[in-house]
């Protein structure tokens, strides 16, 4: 089991090539979370996630003969990028195996670093099976993404920095995938400050640590498909699970819509881009799933920011609908000249912006004398949407609000 001394040694070893990331107050979220919150921005590492720390610490421990043989690893993206980047710097041949549905940005970034990427299976476990074959058949050194003592020690340097940057920290909230990050952080913090509470957060679609804790032994999940792909593992580590059991106070899980909302809120309020795994701690805080009070100074580890731009676009669009700032209205009017202008004038008078507009006649469930005007509107929120609907109805128009928009505008 790694010790705090191992973590301190890891910090000295990686000091020149890993970023000491900032811990910043989340002032713009103060009205949404119960405790003073600080963000540990691991997304500012060179490859966009905390994985730089553990990967580098493990690579620096290789002998000259092992470096010559080359390494192989299985990763859903962030560990692969860290191994590729630091392996390239150190002149070590690297082979990466990824699940077939790894986000494109993580694949592209890994290849951009000059590393050979091959795909195998639907999950990280499947990719690991292929990596172990390459270890055997090509005599490469396998570096596990989380179940390795040197990797755990490298990730634990995050905990050392938190204690130095926030001496009065009372709680730390960390994403859990395979458990390397939370294990290292927990050792670093709890061996010096046993009073600090450590909370782990998983995606509800991949709760390997939570299910293992409930069962009292490591449980393998059947599937692990989630927006938080960086923590989508079917099985927590053999080395990490005992550390989680020893040091982590509680583990909670969050749903996909809660993760998406947290990503959107971090981007809009804090101007910070987080991938799904990086946003799960905030998702748990927003959902009130952690026992934190107003006096609990809390550090949240934003573990990475590697997310596809197309996914960000979809999350923003859904977030705007959830906030009531984009609404879809279907307005039924008599099919006569001038009524479209009348409707849009009423919308304009209420201060909304028309983003899209279409007419429906044949496919709408309305009288043959009427037309349905379908409008996508940019609004100020749920109250504004209701005011627009009221104004249209007061002028005799029938209004049907899109089900998703109507639910979220309440």
N, C-alpha and C positions, 0 to 999 in steps of 0.2 A: 504493500500500500504506500503511495506517495506521502511524504510528510511535508510540513511547512518548510523545513530545511531544503527539501528537493525543489520546492516552488521558488524559494529565494535563489537557489543556485540556477534555476531555469531563467529567472529574470536577468541575472548577470550574463548568462550565456546568450540570450537573444536581444540584449539591450540595444545593440547598434543597428538591428535590422527590423525590429518590431516597434510599432508606434505606441507611445504612452498616450492613450486616448483620453479626451476630456470627459469630465463628469459635470454636466451642466444642469442648472435648475429648470424644471419644466413649468415656467411661470404661466404660460398660456393655457395650461391644463389645470390650473389650481381650482377652478370651479367645477371640474369634472371628477376629481379623485379625492379621497378622504384624507390624504396625508401629504405633507411636503414631499414632492417627488423630484428626483434627480435622474438624468439619463446618462448612462455610461455608453458612449457612442463608439462601439466597436465597428460600426459601419465605416469608420474613418481609417481602418487598417489598410495596408497597401492593396490587398485583394478584396476589400469590402466586407470582411467579417473577422471575428475573433480567431478563426482557424489558423491565421498566420502564426499565432503564438505556439500552439501545440505542434504544428507541422514543423516549424523551424527548430524547436527544441529537440524533436525526434531526429531530424536530419543531421543535426550537429553531433549527435551521439553515434553516428555510423562510423565504422572503421574505414580505412582506405580501401581495403578489399571489398567491403560491402558497397561502397560508393561505386566501385568499378563494375560490380554485378548489376547495378541499377535497382530501381524500386518499382513496386506496383502498388496501387491503392484503389479502393472502391469508394465512390463518393457520389452524392446527389448534386455536387457542384462546388460548395465553398471549400471543403477540404481539398478537393482536386485542384482548385485554383491556387491555394496556398502551397501545396506540394509542388505544383508546376512552376510557380514563381520562384520559390526559394531553392527548389531543386535545380532550376536553370541557372540561378545565380552561382550555385556551388558546383556546377558542372556535373551533376548527377543525372544519368538517363532515367526518365520517368515514363511509366505506362499507367494510364488512368482508365478504369472501367466505370461507366455510368449506367444507371437505369435508362430504359429507352425513352421515357417521357420527362427527362430532366429539362428544366426551363432553358430556352434557347440562349438567354444571355449568359448563363453559367457554362454552357457548352462552348459558345463563341469565345468567351473570355479565357477559358482553359486552352483552347486551340491557339488563340492569339499568342499565348506564352510559349508556343513551340512544342507543346506536348501532344503525343499521340493519344487520341481518345477512341475507345471502342465501346459499343453499347451491348448490354446483356440484361435481359429480363425486365420486369415491370417495377421491381423494388430494389432498395439498397441491398437487401439480403441476397437477391438474385445476382446482383453485380458482384457481391463479395464472393459468391461461389466461383465465378469466373476468375476473380483476382487470385483466389487460392489455387486455382488450376495453373495460372501463369507463374505463381510463386513456385509451384512444384516442377512444372515443365521447363521453365526458362531460368530457374535458379535465382529469381529476383528476391529482393527483400520486401516483404509485405509490411506496409505501414497502415495500421488500422486507424480509422477516422476518429475513434473515441476510446476504444477498449485497450489502451496502452498507457503504462504508467508515466512515460515521458511526455506523451501527449497531454495527459491529465495535468501533469505538473506545469506544462506550458500554459494551459488554459487557466490554471490557478493564479497566474500573475495578474489577471483581472481583479481578483479579490484583494491582493496586496495593494493595488492602486486605489481601490475603493476606500480601504481603511485610511490611506494617507490623504486622499482628496476629500473625504467626508468623515472626519473623526467621530462625529456624533451619530453616525448611521445606526438605525435601530432595526431595519429590515432590508433584505436584498431579495429581489424577485428576478428569477432566471428562467429562460426557456429550457425545456428538457427534450432532447431527442434520444441519443444513445447514452447521455449522462456525463460525458467528459467535461463539459463546461461547468455544470453545477457541482460536480464532484470536486474539481480543482478549486473553485471559488469557495466552496464550503470548508474545505480543509484550511485554506489560507486564512479565512475569517474566523471560523469557530475555534481554531487552536489558539488564537490570540484573544478573541472576543466571544466567549461562549454565550454571552447575552444577546448577541445579534441573531434575529430570526432569519432563516433561509426558506424561501418559498419557491417551489418549482411549478412551471405551467406547461402543459402539453395541449396539443390540438385534440379535441374530442374524437376525431377520426383516427388518431394514432396514439392512444394513451398507454404505451407499453410500461412505463414506470409506475403509473397509477394502478394499473391492473396487477402488476407484479407485487406492489405493496399490499394490495388488498388480499392477494392470494398467499403472501408470505414467501414467495419464491418467484423466480423469473418466469414470466409468461410470454409466449410468442403469439402475436396477433395474426389474424388471417389476412388482414389488409391494412394499408396505411396511406390512404389517398387524401391529401389535404392541401389547401392553399399554402400552408406552412411547410413547404417541401423540405426545408432545411432540417426539420425535426421529424420527418416522416419515416420512422424506423419501426420495424415489426418487433424488435427485441432489444431491451436495454442491455448494457454490457455486463459481462461476468465480473469485471473489476469495478465497474461504476455502481452497480446495484447495492453492494454492501456499504459503499460510501454514502449513497443516497439514504439508505436506511439509518445509518448512524448519525448523519448531520442535518438532513433536510427535515424541517418541521412539518411541512404539509405540501401536498401536490394537488393541484386542481387542473381541470380541463376547460377549454373554451371552444365554442362552436364556430363554424366557418364565417357566419355573418358577423360575429363579434370580432373575429380577426380582421375582416375587411374593414369594419368600422374603425378599428384602432389604427390601421394603416392610413386610412383617409384622414383621421384626426391628427395624427403625427405630421402628415404632410401639410395639412392646411393650417394647423395651429402652431406647430413647432418648426415648420419648414425643414423637416427631417424625413428623408426617404427610408422606410424600413421594409424589408421583406416580411413575408408572413411569420416566419420563425422569430424575427426580431420584434414583432408587434404583439406576440401572445402575452407578455407580462402586462402591457397596458390593457389588453382586452380583458384580462382577469380583474384588473383594478376597476375598470369602467363598469364591469358587470357585478361588482360588489362581492366577489368570490373569495376575497382574502380578508382576514380579521385584522384590519389596520384602522387605527384611530387618528384623530387630528394631531396627536403629538408624536406619531411614529415617522421619523425622518426615514425616507425610503429611497433606495437606489434600485433602478430598473436597468437591467442589462439589455440594451438594444443590440442584439448579437450580430446583425448583418443588414446590408442594404442592397443585396443583389436580387433584383426583381425585374421581370420583363416590363418594358414600357407599355406593351399592349395590355398586360394585366393591370398596371397602374391606371390606365385609361378606363378600363371596365370598373375598377373599384371606385374611382372618382365619380363616374356616372351613377353608380348605385348609391354612393354616399349623398350625392345631390338630391336624388329622389327620396332617400330616407330622411333628409333634412327638410323636405318640402320645397327645396329651391329649384327643382325641375318637376313640373306637373304635366300630366296629359289629360286634357278635357275634350269630351265629345259633346258638341253643342248642336241641338236640333232646332232648325229654323225653317220657316216657310221658304220654299224654293222660288224666291222672287229676287229680281235685281235690287241691289243695295243692302241686302241683309248681311252679306259677308263684311262689307265696310262697316256696318253698324256694330257687328260683333267685335271686330278688331279695334274699333274706336273705343268701345266700352273697356276692353282689355287694356288699351293704352292709357285710358283715363285712370285706371287703377294702378298704373305704374309697372305693369308686367311687360316682358319682352317676348315676342313670338319667335320661337326658334324654327319650328316647322309647322306646315299647315297643309291639310288635304281635305277633299270633299268625298263623301261616301253616299251613294244613292242606292245602287243595286244590292250592295252587300250589307246595308244597315237595316236593323229591325225597326223601321219607321214608316210613316205614311208615304204613299207615292207622291204626295204634294210637298213633302218636306225633303230637306237635305241635312246630312250630318256633317258638321265642320269639326274636324279633329285637329286640335292644336297642341303642340308641345311648347310649354311656356317656361321662361326663366323668371322665378319669383324670389321673394325675400324669405319665404318659409311657410309653415303650415297655416298660420293666421292669415297671411296674405292670400294664399290659395282659397281659403274659405271666403274672404272678402270678394274675390273675383267671382266665385260661384254665386254668391248672394247677389251681386250687381247684375249678372246675366239673368238670373231667375226673376229678379224684380222687373226686368224688361220683357218678361214673358217667354224667355227661351228655356227649353229643357236642357239640363246639364247632367252629363254622366261622367263621373271622374274615373280614370283608370284605377283598377283595384289596388295595385301596388302603391300608387301615389296617394289614393284615398286613405289606405291603412296607415301610411307613414306620416300623413299630414295631420293626424288627430292629435 
